[in-house]
Amino acid sequence: GIISSASAHSPPQAAAAANAPQAPDEVLFQNVRVFDGKSSNISAPVNVLVRGNTIQEISASPIRAALGAQIIHGRQKVLMPGLIDAHWHAMMAALPPARMMTAEVADLNFIAAQEANNTLMRGFTSVRDLGGPVFALKRAIDANMVNGPRIWPSGSIISQTGGHADFRMTYDIPSSGNAALSRGEAIGGGIVADGTNEVLKRTREQLMLGASQIKLAAGGGVSSHYDPIDVAQYTEDEFRAAVSAADNWGTYVAVHAYTPKSIQTALKGGVKVIEHGQLLDEDTAKMMAKKGAWLSSQAFIDNEYANPQAGENRAKQKQVQAGTDESFKWASKYKLKVAWGTDILFNPKMTKNQGALLTTMTRWYSPAEVLKMATSSNAELLSLSGERSPYKGRLGVIEQGALADMLLVDGDPIADIQLIADPSKNLLVIMKDGLIYKNLAE
């Protein structure tokens, strides 16, 4: 039964969970066509054998599975790598802001646990979490107490006073030297640090808690109330402090930044990944190319999937949306390494659009390029965490020896990428780490 086979490659408590995934020792996908995460087309029919949590064999010839193996009849449906969201907020995606600042921490975790299961059911088997108190949720998922994606956590966003992740109110200012932590800091949403010593300390704290990469706010934000978009945040020296602490742990710093000045200052300080970058110009793109920096971007356009904003924040949002076309143009011209994420925030009604947001990337890229971005390219970005990566093994590809994070799609997602927008209907099988979380295949 599940208990005996679960112990092969998952903790014993996996069997106790009410909605425990199926954990056969071997799974054989017969007669599937494969999108491997790298090529621009779908393969001829093959068979794919998963043993434990690893892809063991891919062959056009029949594969003999062990006695008791689970056979999935692919009927020439398409097997593809699990999707990866490179900019997700597991704790904040489904939470209205007012609730976030007032709810008990337990409430936050229960809401996030429910959303983590939904995330996995949308076909996202890995997420890079770019800010929020996500360490406990990640541990619960890894122990199979909660169903959800693999999480690369950043922990608290580190922000200067008045920066994008300074969640204090104006009445908290001026703060005294020995002031208590604000609510946003205490629960691990964002932490304020000014000067190189403070930045060093706060970076080291997040690494101690288990951050796989560090997130700093380098410039103004849309959803934050006190920092206009054009404001550059942190000095080169402060970035260098965070980068040196992260580098000592074998990992890297990513920054929230839209404008040329904020991006360039961060790059000069050794930052490797720019989140957003919608207002970058040609000189900044050149500089990113020269330094080999990543652009981790989002399909921020004025459509039904945009994070809802009002008043001054809506004006800031429109400014960012207006720059998106241009930033992807420069990214293409200078062949920047581009990752993709959603950055859904503070809205339980929006999270269901995670896959739909991926499909809107076809405004700038071919469907095959979009799918590569959400699989092998995003996996390459995840690998920048080096030894701090919480999961060992290759992701984002279907090849021998890679981790078995896979989706069986009812149709060809390169020919019709919209299939990804309706996961409940079109994703027949969802597998993560060799465990089957959904199986509608006959």
C-alpha positions in Angstrom: 0.0 0.0 0.0 1.0 3.6 0.2 2.7 3.2 3.5 5.3 0.6 2.4 6.1 2.4 -0.9 6.1 5.9 0.6 9.0 5.1 2.8 11.2 4.5 -0.2 11.8 8.1 -0.8 9.6 10.2 1.5 9.3 10.6 5.3 7.1 8.1 7.1 4.6 10.8 8.0 3.8 11.2 4.3 1.4 8.2 4.6 -0.5 9.8 7.5 -1.5 13.0 5.7 -5.2 12.9 4.7 -4.5 13.9 1.1 -1.2 12.0 0.9 0.2 11.7 -2.6 0.6 8.3 -4.2 4.2 7.1 -3.7 4.9 4.1 -5.9 8.5 2.9 -6.1 8.3 3.0 -9.9 6.1 4.9 -12.3 6.1 4.2 -16.0 4.7 6.7 -18.4 3.9 4.8 -21.6 3.4 6.4 -25.1 4.0 10.0 -24.2 5.4 12.8 -26.3 7.9 14.9 -24.4 8.6 18.6 -24.1 12.0 18.3 -22.4 12.3 21.9 -21.2 15.0 22.8 -23.7 14.1 22.0 -27.3 11.5 24.0 -29.3 9.4 21.0 -30.3 7.7 17.9 -28.9 9.3 14.5 -29.2 8.0 11.5 -31.0 6.2 9.0 -28.7 8.5 7.6 -25.9 8.3 5.8 -22.6 9.6 7.4 -19.4 10.4 5.5 -16.3 10.6 7.1 -12.9 12.2 5.3 -10.0 12.1 6.9 -6.5 12.3 10.6 -7.2 14.4 10.4 -10.4 13.9 10.0 -14.1 15.6 6.6 -14.7 15.1 6.0 -18.4 13.6 7.6 -21.5 13.2 5.2 -24.5 11.4 4.9 -27.8 11.5 1.1 -27.1 9.3 -0.5 -24.5 10.6 -0.3 -20.9 10.1 -3.2 -18.5 8.9 -1.8 -15.2 9.2 -3.6 -11.9 6.4 -5.7 -10.5 3.9 -3.4 -8.8 5.0 -0.3 -10.7 2.3 2.2 -11.5 1.6 2.4 -15.3 0.3 5.6 -16.7 -1.1 5.3 -20.2 0.0 8.5 -22.0 -2.0 8.1 -25.2 0.5 10.5 -26.8 -0.4 13.3 -24.4 2.6 15.6 -23.7 4.8 15.1 -20.7 6.7 18.3 -19.6 8.7 19.5 -16.7 6.9 21.0 -13.7 6.5 24.8 -14.0 8.7 27.1 -12.0 7.6 30.6 -10.8 10.8 32.6 -10.2 9.0 35.4 -8.3 6.3 34.2 -5.9 5.2 35.2 -2.5 3.8 32.1 -0.8 2.8 33.9 2.4 1.5 37.1 0.7 -0.1 36.1 -2.6 -3.5 35.2 -1.1 -3.6 37.7 1.8 -5.3 41.1 1.7 -2.8 43.7 3.1 -5.0 44.7 6.0 -5.3 41.0 7.1 -1.6 40.5 6.8 -0.8 43.3 9.2 -3.4 42.2 11.8 -3.9 38.4 11.6 -2.3 35.9 13.9 0.8 34.3 12.5 -1.1 30.9 12.6 -3.8 32.4 10.3 -1.1 33.4 7.8 0.4 30.0 7.8 -3.0 28.2 7.3 -4.0 30.5 4.5 -0.6 30.0 2.9 -0.7 26.2 3.3 -4.0 26.1 1.4 -2.6 28.3 -1.3 0.6 26.1 -1.5 -1.6 23.2 -2.3 -3.4 25.2 -5.0 0.0 26.3 -6.4 1.0 22.7 -6.9 -2.4 21.9 -8.4 -1.7 24.6 -11.0 1.4 22.7 -12.1 3.9 24.8 -10.3 6.3 22.3 -8.7 8.9 24.9 -7.7 8.8 28.5 -6.6 11.4 31.1 -5.8 10.0 33.0 -2.8 11.0 36.6 -2.9 9.9 37.8 0.5 7.8 36.7 3.4 7.9 34.4 6.5 7.9 31.2 4.5 10.5 29.0 6.3 7.9 27.0 8.4 5.7 26.5 5.4 8.7 25.2 3.4 9.6 22.8 6.2 6.0 21.5 6.3 5.9 20.9 2.6 9.3 19.2 2.6 8.1 16.9 5.4 4.9 16.1 3.4 2.7 17.5 6.1 1.3 20.0 3.6 1.1 19.6 -0.2 2.9 22.4 -2.1 5.8 23.3 -4.4 9.5 23.2 -3.6 10.4 26.6 -2.1 13.6 28.6 -2.5 13.0 31.1 0.4 14.4 34.6 0.7 12.9 35.3 4.1 12.4 39.0 5.0 12.9 41.6 2.3 15.7 43.8 3.5 14.9 47.5 3.0 16.3 50.9 3.9 14.2 53.3 6.0 11.5 54.5 3.7 12.2 51.8 1.2 9.9 49.3 -0.6 9.7 46.9 2.3 9.5 49.4 5.2 6.0 48.5 6.3 5.9 51.0 9.1 3.3 53.8 9.4 4.3 57.5 9.4 3.4 57.7 13.1 6.2 55.2 13.8 8.7 57.8 12.6 11.0 59.1 14.0 12.0 55.7 15.4 14.2 55.7 18.5 17.5 53.9 18.5 16.1 51.0 20.7 12.6 50.9 19.2 10.8 47.5 19.2 10.4 45.8 15.8 7.4 46.8 13.8 4.7 44.2 13.1 5.9 43.7 9.5 9.5 43.1 10.8 8.4 40.9 13.7 6.5 38.4 11.5 9.3 38.3 8.9 7.7 40.3 6.0 10.4 42.9 5.6 13.2 44.2 7.8 14.7 47.7 7.9 18.5 48.0 7.7 20.5 51.2 7.2 24.2 51.3 6.8 26.6 48.5 5.9 26.8 47.1 9.4 23.0 46.8 9.7 22.7 45.3 6.2 25.4 42.7 7.0 23.6 41.8 10.2 20.1 41.4 8.6 21.5 39.5 5.7 23.3 37.1 8.0 20.1 36.6 10.0 18.1 35.5 6.9 20.9 33.1 5.9 20.8 31.7 9.5 17.1 31.1 9.1 17.6 29.2 5.9 17.4 31.7 3.1 18.6 30.2 -0.3 19.1 33.8 -1.7 18.8 37.3 -0.3 16.3 39.9 -1.4 17.0 43.7 -1.0 14.7 46.5 -2.1 16.9 48.7 -4.4 14.2 51.2 -5.5 10.7 52.5 -5.3 7.7 50.2 -5.5 4.1 50.2 -6.7 2.4 48.7 -3.7 4.4 50.6 -1.1 3.0 53.9 0.0 6.0 56.1 0.9 8.5 55.6 -1.9 7.9 57.0 -5.4 9.0 54.7 -8.3 11.9 57.0 -9.3 13.6 56.7 -5.8 16.8 54.8 -5.8 17.4 52.9 -2.5 20.7 51.8 -0.9 24.2 52.8 -1.7 26.8 50.7 -3.6 28.6 50.0 -0.3 25.4 48.7 1.3 24.7 46.4 -1.6 28.3 45.2 -1.4 27.8 44.4 2.3 24.8 42.2 1.5 26.6 40.6 -1.5 29.7 39.8 0.5 27.6 38.1 3.3 25.6 36.1 0.7 28.8 35.2 -1.2 30.4 33.8 2.0 27.4 31.4 2.1 27.8 30.5 -1.5 24.7 32.3 -2.7 23.6 35.6 -4.2 21.5 38.8 -3.8 18.4 39.7 -5.9 17.0 43.2 -5.8 13.6 44.8 -6.4 14.4 47.5 -8.9 12.7 49.3 -11.8 14.9 52.3 -12.8 18.3 52.6 -14.4 19.8 54.3 -11.4 18.6 51.7 -8.9 19.6 48.8 -11.2 23.1 50.2 -12.0 23.9 51.0 -8.3 23.0 47.4 -7.4 25.0 45.9 -10.3 28.1 48.0 -9.2 27.6 46.5 -5.7 27.8 43.0 -7.1 24.1 42.1 -7.3 23.4 39.2 -9.7 19.7 39.3 -10.2 17.4 42.2 -11.0 13.7 41.6 -10.1 11.3 43.5 -12.4 13.5 46.0 -14.3 10.5 47.4 -16.3 12.0 50.9 -16.6 15.5 49.9 -17.6 17.1 51.7 -20.6 19.7 50.6 -23.2 22.8 51.5 -21.2 21.5 49.5 -18.2 20.7 46.5 -20.4 24.3 46.7 -21.8 25.7 46.8 -18.2 23.6 43.8 -17.2 24.8 41.9 -20.3 28.4 42.8 -19.5 28.1 41.6 -15.9 26.1 38.5 -16.8 23.2 39.6 -14.5 19.8 38.0 -14.7 16.6 39.9 -15.5 13.9 38.2 -13.4 10.8 39.8 -15.0 7.1 39.6 -15.1 4.3 40.3 -17.7 3.3 43.6 -16.1 0.8 44.9 -18.6 -2.5 46.7 -18.0 -4.8 43.6 -18.2 -7.2 41.7 -16.0 -4.3 39.9 -14.3 -2.6 43.1 -12.9 -2.3 43.4 -9.1 -5.2 45.7 -8.1 -4.0 49.2 -7.0 -5.7 52.5 -6.3 -4.9 56.2 -6.1 -1.2 57.1 -6.3 -0.2 53.5 -6.4 -2.3 53.0 -9.5 -0.4 55.9 -11.2 2.9 54.2 -10.3 1.6 50.9 -11.6 0.7 52.4 -15.0 4.2 53.9 -15.3 5.7 50.4 -14.7 3.3 48.7 -17.1 4.2 51.3 -19.8 7.8 50.3 -19.6 7.4 46.5 -19.9 7.5 46.3 -23.7 10.7 48.4 -23.8 12.5 46.4 -21.2 11.8 43.1 -23.0 13.1 44.7 -26.2 16.4 45.6 -24.6 16.6 42.2 -22.9 16.3 40.5 -26.3 18.7 42.9 -28.1 21.5 42.3 -25.5 20.6 38.6 -25.0 20.1 39.0 -21.3 19.4 35.9 -19.2 15.7 36.3 -18.6 13.7 34.5 -15.9 9.9 34.6 -15.5 7.7 35.0 -12.4 4.2 36.2 -11.5 4.6 38.4 -8.3 0.9 38.0 -7.4 0.3 39.9 -4.2 -2.3 40.4 -1.6 -5.3 39.0 -3.5 -6.8 35.6 -3.0 -8.9 36.0 -6.2 -5.8 36.5 -8.4 -3.7 33.4 -7.5 -5.8 31.2 -9.8 -4.2 33.2 -12.8 -0.7 31.9 -12.1 -0.6 29.8 -15.3 -2.6 32.4 -17.3 0.1 35.0 -16.5 2.7 32.7 -18.1 0.7 32.6 -21.3 0.7 36.4 -21.6 4.4 36.2 -22.1 3.7 35.3 -25.7 3.4 39.0 -26.3 7.2 39.1 -26.4 8.3 35.4 -26.9 7.3 32.3 -28.8 5.3 29.7 -26.9 8.3 27.4 -26.9 10.5 30.2 -25.5 8.0 30.9 -22.8 7.8 27.3 -21.7 11.6 27.0 -21.7 11.7 30.1 -19.5 9.3 28.6 -17.0 11.2 25.3 -16.9 14.9 25.0 -17.8 15.8 28.8 -17.6 14.1 29.3 -14.3 15.8 26.2 -13.0 19.2 27.6 -14.1 18.4 30.7 -12.0 17.5 28.5 -9.0 20.9 26.8 -9.3 22.6 30.2 -8.5 21.9 29.3 -4.9 24.7 26.7 -5.1 25.1 24.9 -1.8 22.3 26.9 -0.3 19.8 25.3 -2.7 17.5 23.3 -0.5 17.0 20.5 -3.2 19.8 18.6 -4.8 19.4 17.5 -8.4 18.5 18.8 -11.8 15.1 20.5 -12.3 13.3 22.1 -15.2 14.1 19.3 -17.7 13.0 15.8 -18.7 16.2 13.9 -19.1 17.8 10.8 -17.5 18.9 11.5 -14.0 16.8 14.7 -13.5 14.4 15.0 -10.6 10.9 13.7 -11.4 8.9 16.9 -11.3 6.6 16.5 -14.3 3.2 17.3 -15.8 1.1 15.3 -18.2 -0.8 17.8 -20.4 -3.9 17.0 -22.3 -2.7 18.5 -25.6 0.4 20.1 -27.0 1.4 23.2 -24.9 3.7 24.5 -27.6 0.9 24.5 -30.2 -1.6 25.8 -27.6 0.0 27.4 -24.6 -3.5 28.4 -23.3 -3.7 24.8 -22.0 -1.5 26.0 -19.1 -4.1 28.7 -18.1 -6.7 26.0 -17.2 -4.8 23.5 -15.1 -7.7 21.8 -13.4 -9.0 20.7 -16.9 -5.7 20.2 -18.8 -3.2 18.9 -16.4 -3.9 15.2 -16.2 -1.0 14.2 -14.0 1.0 16.3 -11.5 4.2 14.7 -10.1 6.7 16.3 -7.8 9.8 14.4 -6.5 8.4 11.2 -7.9 5.1 11.5 -5.9 1.8 11.7 -7.8 -0.4 14.5 -6.5 -3.0 14.3 -9.3 -3.8 11.6 -11.7 -6.7 11.9 -14.2 -5.0 9.7 -16.8 -6.9 6.4 -17.4 
